[in-house]
Amino acid sequence: MAAGYLRHLAGDRIEIRSAGTQPKSEINAIAIEAMSEEGIDISNQEPKILDDEAVIASDYVITMGCGDSCPYFPGKTYLDWVLDDPAGQGIVAVRPIRDKIRQHVEELIAKIDAKTS
């Protein structure tokens, strides 16, 4: 959902790498539905494993509760977004998670834009 919002709100101004330490085999159908309500289609995305190369190539590393399993490299800006896991939840429970993700993404974009101004 975060990558979907970043693409939607920042366009090509920000390069996005989305991955997880233990990705599922497919994108959560309820997350797809929740983002569709926002006019954002994430159905064509595929879960990817987070590897060192992706972290090395990034300026910001956003984690969502992966703890010690996330690769760490000095000099990167790490932000941990504490969110409920949408896995196994219905649309009513996922909407507030989606909305919190949007809030975090908007704050991140503003931070990045302020640095580049």
TIKE-933108 format. One record per residue (C-alpha): residue number from 1; x, y, z. Coordinates in Angstrom, 3 decimals. Layout:
<rs>
+-----+----------+----------+----------+
:   k :       xx :       yy :       zz :
+-----+----------+----------+----------+
: NUM :        X :        Y :        Z :
...
+-----+----------+----------+----------+
</rs>
This chain:
<rs>
+-----+----------+----------+----------+
:   k :       xx :       yy :       zz :
+-----+----------+----------+----------+
:   1 :    0.000 :    0.000 :    0.000 :
:   2 :    2.854 :    2.395 :    0.815 :
:   3 :    4.486 :    1.899 :   -2.578 :
:   4 :    1.111 :    2.423 :   -4.245 :
:   5 :    0.631 :    5.723 :   -2.442 :
:   6 :    4.196 :    6.826 :   -3.197 :
:   7 :    3.720 :    6.151 :   -6.905 :
:   8 :    0.341 :    7.896 :   -6.879 :
:   9 :    1.337 :   10.950 :   -4.832 :
:  10 :    4.967 :   11.505 :   -5.861 :
:  11 :    4.906 :   10.222 :   -9.412 :
:  12 :    8.377 :    9.658 :  -10.796 :
:  13 :   10.010 :   12.167 :   -8.391 :
:  14 :   10.833 :    9.319 :   -6.002 :
:  15 :   12.274 :    5.953 :   -7.012 :
:  16 :   10.494 :    3.193 :   -5.118 :
:  17 :   11.743 :   -0.226 :   -4.125 :
:  18 :    9.170 :   -2.262 :   -2.271 :
:  19 :   10.143 :   -5.527 :   -0.610 :
:  20 :    9.701 :   -7.514 :    2.560 :
:  21 :   11.765 :   -9.780 :    4.753 :
:  22 :    9.134 :  -12.529 :    4.549 :
:  23 :    6.945 :  -11.686 :    1.549 :
:  24 :    3.824 :  -13.654 :    0.795 :
:  25 :    3.292 :  -15.231 :   -2.606 :
:  26 :    0.786 :  -12.565 :   -3.668 :
:  27 :   -0.492 :   -9.126 :   -2.706 :
:  28 :   -3.219 :   -9.188 :   -0.048 :
:  29 :   -6.596 :   -9.074 :   -1.839 :
:  30 :   -8.120 :   -6.860 :    0.864 :
:  31 :   -5.209 :   -4.395 :    0.520 :
:  32 :   -5.877 :   -4.327 :   -3.231 :
:  33 :   -9.555 :   -3.611 :   -2.527 :
:  34 :   -8.740 :   -0.893 :    0.026 :
:  35 :   -6.370 :    0.854 :   -2.372 :
:  36 :   -8.888 :    0.511 :   -5.197 :
:  37 :  -11.273 :    2.580 :   -3.068 :
:  38 :   -8.629 :    5.330 :   -3.284 :
:  39 :   -8.392 :    4.978 :   -7.063 :
:  40 :   -4.993 :    3.258 :   -6.848 :
:  41 :   -4.441 :   -0.101 :   -8.530 :
:  42 :   -1.801 :   -2.252 :   -6.828 :
:  43 :   -3.090 :   -5.532 :   -8.255 :
:  44 :   -0.195 :   -5.806 :  -10.716 :
:  45 :    2.481 :   -5.666 :   -7.987 :
:  46 :    4.391 :   -8.750 :   -6.903 :
:  47 :    5.885 :   -9.362 :   -3.464 :
:  48 :    9.679 :   -9.302 :   -3.466 :
:  49 :   12.275 :  -10.329 :   -0.900 :
:  50 :   14.236 :   -7.490 :    0.690 :
:  51 :   17.898 :   -7.885 :   -0.178 :
:  52 :   21.036 :   -5.966 :    0.700 :
:  53 :   21.282 :   -4.446 :   -2.778 :
:  54 :   17.894 :   -2.733 :   -2.441 :
:  55 :   18.888 :   -1.225 :    0.906 :
:  56 :   22.309 :   -0.131 :   -0.357 :
:  57 :   20.672 :    1.616 :   -3.333 :
:  58 :   18.173 :    3.486 :   -1.123 :
:  59 :   18.369 :    6.755 :    0.785 :
:  60 :   15.366 :    5.943 :    2.980 :
:  61 :   14.499 :    2.521 :    4.351 :
:  62 :   10.966 :    2.252 :    5.661 :
:  63 :   10.319 :   -0.695 :    7.920 :
:  64 :    7.020 :   -1.883 :    9.274 :
:  65 :    7.942 :   -3.963 :   12.272 :
:  66 :   10.574 :   -6.255 :   10.803 :
:  67 :   12.888 :   -5.749 :   13.785 :
:  68 :   16.285 :   -7.438 :   13.634 :
:  69 :   15.570 :   -9.170 :   10.320 :
:  70 :   15.941 :   -5.927 :    8.326 :
:  71 :   19.336 :   -5.322 :    6.747 :
:  72 :   21.124 :   -2.345 :    8.267 :
:  73 :   23.687 :   -0.148 :    6.533 :
:  74 :   25.095 :    3.034 :    8.088 :
:  75 :   24.263 :    6.285 :    6.333 :
:  76 :   20.700 :    5.338 :    5.427 :
:  77 :   17.676 :    7.049 :    6.947 :
:  78 :   15.600 :    4.353 :    8.655 :
:  79 :   11.980 :    4.990 :    9.561 :
:  80 :    9.886 :    2.364 :   11.321 :
:  81 :    6.180 :    2.773 :   10.716 :
:  82 :    4.303 :    0.946 :   13.458 :
:  83 :    1.169 :   -0.414 :   11.806 :
:  84 :   -1.263 :   -3.247 :   12.328 :
:  85 :   -0.781 :   -6.121 :    9.898 :
:  86 :   -3.638 :   -6.224 :    7.372 :
:  87 :   -3.150 :   -9.980 :    6.814 :
:  88 :   -6.303 :  -11.913 :    7.605 :
:  89 :   -8.327 :   -8.757 :    8.271 :
:  90 :  -11.465 :   -7.579 :    6.523 :
:  91 :  -11.887 :   -4.332 :    4.621 :
:  92 :  -13.292 :   -2.458 :    7.649 :
:  93 :  -10.116 :   -3.199 :    9.635 :
:  94 :   -7.785 :   -2.507 :    6.695 :
:  95 :   -9.143 :    0.963 :    5.868 :
:  96 :   -7.638 :    2.633 :    8.984 :
:  97 :   -4.305 :    0.883 :    8.294 :
:  98 :   -4.433 :    2.181 :    4.716 :
:  99 :   -5.231 :    5.683 :    5.936 :
: 100 :   -2.335 :    5.645 :    8.416 :
: 101 :   -0.004 :    4.491 :    5.630 :
: 102 :   -1.180 :    7.424 :    3.479 :
: 103 :   -0.431 :    9.814 :    6.351 :
: 104 :    3.090 :    8.378 :    6.719 :
: 105 :    3.673 :    8.570 :    2.959 :
: 106 :    2.532 :   12.188 :    2.788 :
: 107 :    4.901 :   13.072 :    5.661 :
: 108 :    7.755 :   11.230 :    3.936 :
: 109 :    7.172 :   13.040 :    0.644 :
: 110 :    7.126 :   16.400 :    2.455 :
: 111 :   10.402 :   15.495 :    4.211 :
: 112 :   12.076 :   14.470 :    0.955 :
: 113 :   10.769 :   17.573 :   -0.858 :
: 114 :   12.059 :   19.827 :    1.946 :
: 115 :   15.530 :   18.281 :    1.656 :
: 116 :   15.666 :   18.787 :   -2.101 :
: 117 :   14.384 :   22.398 :   -2.019 :
+-----+----------+----------+----------+
</rs>
